[in-house]
């Protein structure tokens, strides 16, 4: 059995690992192992002392309504010196980035016991950025794993299956675990992007 907690919020942005300072970046549509481990450690602080791994979140599913292009002004870390020796000034150049942000993301987290689900259902989480807060709806659904995989009315969306096989692709390098490569394959249930949520 799986115990499902549903989270939702107004915005979400998951920066792709290949985007450093790209002028246009769209949100990644799945959670990487390191993001899941971070969410897990926020929900269960006792895991902060453990080695890297995913211990309590068994499955997840992410969906959203649309991608909204939003502009963000950025500045580099350093300063540029301008002018002559007598009339020197410093400036930081500015640039505009366009971020494709998820609108109304919904994240389902699945746990294998009700105790963990209850602890998760009373806390908020952040979807990769501190400003992307998702709140639980308070209800815990008890379903089989087969229903979680087949009920495309309740559990539609994207899920990165955290395993390496012939369908897997590189999803990033884990800074927490000595930059080990992270792999997974994308599972899509139902129509992953819907304009109406239930």
Secondary structure, DSSP 8 states (H G I E B T S, - for coil): -EEEEEEE-SEE----TT-SS-SEEE--SS--HHHHHHHHHHH-GGGGGS-SS--SEEEEEEEBSEEEEEEEEEE-SS-EEEE-SSSEEEE--EEEEEEEEEES-EEEEEESSHHHHHHHTTS-EESSSTT-EEEEEEEEEEE-HHHHHH-TTTS-EEEEE---STT-EEEEEETTTTTEEEEEEEEEES-SB-SS--
